[in-house]
Amino acid sequence: MIDDRWAYVCELDEELLKGGAVMSEWCAMIVREADLAFVGEAHLATVITAMAGIETHLRSESEADRRVTSFDLIEQSDFTTEVKAELHELRRYRNQWVHISNPWNDEELLGNPQLYEDELEKMALRAIRLLRKVVYSNPMI
């Protein structure tokens, strides 16, 4: 399974990287951590870390400070409407997990944990792809 996941990451690199990519060392470290989480099947960690990498990269591209929200970073980016919509969906999904409004309302999670695991895995696949789409969006050719 680990080899399959590394192969998927490499396939994404082949597909999405056209030329070279420039990113801050902070962003590169976060991308590596997202990859390790993805390969290790830590789906929630993948989603959270991928969104952190996306935000870090968008912040570096726009030279925005910490007061600019991830929502605004996405809105101010040059991405298509479709990519922005994907980014917002990932941002909202991440926020559901990072900012759980009622942690004791867990009957559904306890009753059907596989439903959440399956959903997290699908979002992890989307997140690792979207992370690369963002960090490879301004290639050095």
N, C-alpha and C positions, 0 to 999 in steps of 0.2 A: 504494500500500500504506500509506503514512504516513497519508493522509487516512482510509482505512478504519479504521486503528487509533485515530486521534483520535475518529472517529465512534463506535467501540465504547466508548471511555472516556466520551464524552458520554452515550451510551445508558445506561451503568451509573449515571452521576450522575442522570439523569432517573428511572431505575427505583428506585434505592436511597436517594436523598436526599429526605427528607420534612421540609421546613422548612429550618433552617440547621444547620450543623455547627460545633462549637467544638473546636478542638484547639490544642495548643501550636505555637509557631512552628517548633520542632524537628520536630515531626510533620508540619506542613505542608510543610516543606522536603523531608523524606524522601518524602512522597507525590508531590511534583512530580518528584523524581528517579526514583521508580518509574515514573511516567507516561512520562517521557522515555526511560527504558530500554525500556519496553514498546513505545512508538511506534517506537523505533529497532531493534526486534527483537533486543534484547540480552536474551535469555530468562533466562539465568542471573542476570544483574544484576537483572532484574525480580523474580525469586523472592527473591533475597537482600534486596533493598531493600524489597520489599513486606513481608517478614517483619520487617524492622527497623522499618518504620512501624507495623505491628501491635503489636509489642512496646512501642514508644515510647508509642503511644496507651493500651495497657492499663496501662502503668506510670503514666502521667499520671492515668488514671481512678482507679486504686487508691492513688495516692500512694506506691507501693512504691519502695524504694531498689534499687540495683544488685545487691544480694545475692539478691534474689528472682529465680528463674529464669523463663524464658519458659514452661516447663511449668507452674509454679505460677501465673503470671499468667493463663494460659488456664484452669486449674482454678478459680481464685478469681473468674473473671469471671461475669457474669450471663447468658451466652449459653446457648442450648439445648444439649442433649447432642449434637445433630447438628452444630451450628456448632463446638462444642469439638472434636469428632472431626475436622472439616475443618481446623481450626487446628493440631491436633496432627499431622495428616498433612503439612501444609505445613511445619511446624517440623522434622519428621523428614527430609523430603525436602531441605530447605535444609541441614540438618546433614550429610547425606551428601556434599554438595558442598563445604561449608565445612571439614569435618573428614575429608578423604579418608584412610582408614586405611593404604592401601598405594599411593602414587602411581605406583610402577613396575609395578603390575599393570594395564597399560593396553592389553593386546592386544585386548580386546573393543571398547574405544573406538576404537582404530585400525582395527579390522576393519569396524566398522559405525557410523561417526560419525552417520549420518543417523538411526539409531534413537534416539540420545541427543538430537539436535536436535529431533526430533519430540516426544519426551517432555518436554523442557524447554519447548517452545512450549505444550504442553497445560497444564503446571504454571504457566507465566507467565499464561495466560488465567485460570486458577483463582485465582492469587495476586492479580492486579490486582482481580478481583471481590471476593475475600475481604477485601482491604485496605479497600475501600470499605464493605463490610458492617460492618466493625469501626468505622471512623472515623465512619460515619454512624449508628451504633447508638443514640446518645443525642441525638436531634435537639432543636434549640431551636425550639419552635413558639410 
